[in-house]
Amino acid sequence: MDWSEFQNDDSNSGEYTNPPDGESLFKKVIHDVLECLIGYRECIKLATTLKEDIPENTLSWLFEWKDLTDTWIAEIISLSKQFKELPSDSSEWSNLIPKVGVILTNVPEVRAGANALTLPSSEKSQQLITISIRFISTLNLIWNDIQAKEYRRLWTVRRYSKLIE
């Protein structure tokens, strides 16, 4: 569904209280992305306290993406602030969502690295790693929808994390 089809699609209006305008969709995407990124960053912080229980390759995977995660968060927030005064009906919104995708270009690479992880033996550490993988998997789903210009799906999926097996 291209941007103009999304803008004219009345079938979405019952999903949320706001009509499907560019500003609302952009803010939803930003919210969903930051939820994943900040959650992943918190997992990294917690992993530092449990690092004796976490296998080396798994710990390396978490820490390998720490700086990039911080950069992504800063760039997403900056993008959001740059356009906070843009009118809701501006055609510029259709260009901003792909910019989020450009910022997150490495997400599939991060997600692919999760496939080779060794889960820790302790239950607490296992849960932490599982949660961090879910955050990255969710972020990858959002990134895929941005790349495919699935605006309706970006708008109507309330919790992407529920789509992860």
KAQUIFEN-V864905 format. One line per field, one symbol per residue. phi: phi as a letter, one per 30 degrees, with the letter a starting at -180 (. if undefined). burial: + if it has 24 or more other ideal C-beta (glycine too) atoms within 12 Angstrom, else -. Layout:
phi = ???
burial = ???
//
This chain:
phi = .ddddddcdddddddbddddcddddedddeedddeddddddddddddddcddcceedddddddecedddddeedddddeddecdcddecdddedddddddddecedeedddddddcdcddddddddddddddddddddddddeeddddhddddedcddbeddddd
burial = --+--++----+-------+++++++++++-++++++++++-++--+--+--++---++-+++-++-++--++-++--++--+---------++-++++++-++--+--++-++--+-++----+--++-+++++++++++++-++---++++++++--++----
//
